[in-house]
Amino acid sequence: MLKGLFSWNGRYRILHQTWFAFFLTFVCWFNFAPFATTIGKQLQLAPEQIKTLGICNLALTIPARLIIGMLLDRFGPRITYSMLLIFAAVPCLATALSQNFNQLVISRLLMGIVGSGFVVGIRMVSEWFPPKEMGTAQGIYGGWGNFGAFGAEFALPMIAVSTGFLAGGASNWRFAIAFTGIVAAVYGVIYYNSVQDTPAGKVYKRPKKNGSLEVTSVKSFWAMIISNFGLIFALGLLAWRLEQKNIHFLTLSQMYLAWIALLGLFAYQTYKAWQVNKELLTGKKIYAASERYQFGQVALLEFTYVTNFGSELAAVSMLPAFFEKTFGLEHVVAGMIAATYPFLNLVSRPSGGVISDKFGSRKWTMTIISAGIGVGYLMAHFINSSWPIPLAIAVTMFAAYFAQAGCGATYGIVPLIKKEATGQIAGNVGAYGNFGGVVYLTIYSLTNPATLFTTMGIAALVCAFMCAFFLKEPQGSFAPAYEGELPETATKSSAILAEE
């Protein structure tokens, strides 16, 4: 596969166009972090308010990834991704026009929806690449798309400074943030008109039922319900944080109303899950062995994504301010140094997928990488102002490599669980990445960077233990085609497209 990576034909063209769509959603999603301290000074925000905005940026991505997953399985990635890119202009412009903390909270909550774009490309890539190449293809999609976080932290401050200079004023963060949304919307139109959901002659498989994930055992049903409650808990945690002193976005009564609404949402989710799986739960339907999958495996992948992508979200959100305050740097310089973390996505996440493909065991790849994440963050715990900056960067990049490689390894497994439900499974796993980000950033907002790094390191080591003992190798992990599909299908279809 790597030999054709720089081709613009067939499936490789789809891969490149899709990772770039993901890249733009991440530029938008992380366009606040490089300007956090500048915006705080201009709008007179308290440090606790700035930290809370980082949590808001992640919050609605939790339900959005679930909803986007269902829409994706029903309507296909072409329409879903295009509409999401066009929508990105709304929260970008809202952020750029914000004049106070309350307006920023609303705009960053809406921005969380844009962060759900990752799920869409998982299904698109799985339609165009066979299982034996899944880790590499998903790693490239995820890694090169995740590079958008680097683009935001490295390039946006320069755009803001240069446009501010030309306008005769200070850093023009408003223009930089608005610009990202406009570019994303334009590309949404381009994406809609230039891609297709599947190779020629291949049928896009949709779930038989919509509204919730279809499971294949009663045990898996209850595991899914517990999983859903975890995501509701993360949103409840955010509501609690918005009520705390120095924040006061919500009053105490409003927080309780938010909790009641979240319990109502959980009840509705549970009802829809029962409705979709009613025949299974009443004993009227028994799935054949070839149709079964264990939701427990999905839950374990959710945990791996908490420890890798959840920690990445937290690190990318707090590192610019961390370097600025720890080493007394200018915000532009601190942002560029912090950008070394997301910069590694260019190679680390693809390498996690490649290792998963080549190592011969997706389970042990996940286990070893999770252990590496734990070691990396526990080392970062000791960074302080007495350290040489190059050493602090090296430790940061060590942790970044394993966290991002873990993302690639996780999504080397996700599409192999249940092909027609890939969108919903990817949405569940992806939502737990944001769950991790919300929990980690809440811990950070209440404590300090050292405590955050320690928490993320210990969680990753626990995850490595769980993977070693409970993660199972997916069936057909290294097959030349998905079950029921001819191995030649993708190759023939790509050849036809290339000729066209």
Summary of the structure (lengths in Angstrom):
residues: 500
radius of gyration: 21.7
end to end distance: 21.0
largest distance: 72.2
contacts: 1929
relative contact order: 0.16
helix: 77%
strand: 0%
